[in-house]
Amino acid sequence: MIICPHCSNRVPPNTRFCPHCGKRIDVEFDQIKEQLAEDKKREDWRKKEKEARRLFAAAMFLFLLALTFFVSAPRLPKVDYYPVWAPSAPQLPKQRAQDWLLEKNPKLVVEIPSD
C-alpha cells in the first residue's frame, strides 16, 4: 500500500487515481519499493509474533502437565530403618539385625537365609 500525497489515505500500489479523493497519484518507484518493504516487515513481524504465542502456549501446557504429574505422583513412605543389605546400614550380626528390624517394624516378617 502507498499513501496518497493529496489526502494521505492508503491506496493499492498499482492505482493511478486515488479512490478517496480522485486525484492522480504520481508515485516514484522508490516510494512503492519502500512501502512494499514496510508491508513485508510488518507481515514477518506478525508471523513471528504468532509463532511466539504458539511456543509460549506449548511451554505453558508442558509446565502445567509436569506440575500436575509432580503434585499427583504418589510419595514413597519415609523409611526409618535400614535394610540389612544397605551399604549405609550399620553392619550388625544376623540375629541382631533381625531383632533390630523387628523392633523398628513389629509387623515385619523376617527370615534371614542361612549361609
Buried (B, 14 or more C-beta within 10 A) or exposed (E): EBBBEEEEEEBEBEEEEBEEBEEEBEBEEEBBEEBEEEEEEEEEEEEEEEEEEEEEEEEEEEEEEEEEEEEEEEEEEEEEEBEBEEEEEEEBEEEEBBEBBEEEEEEEEEEEEEE
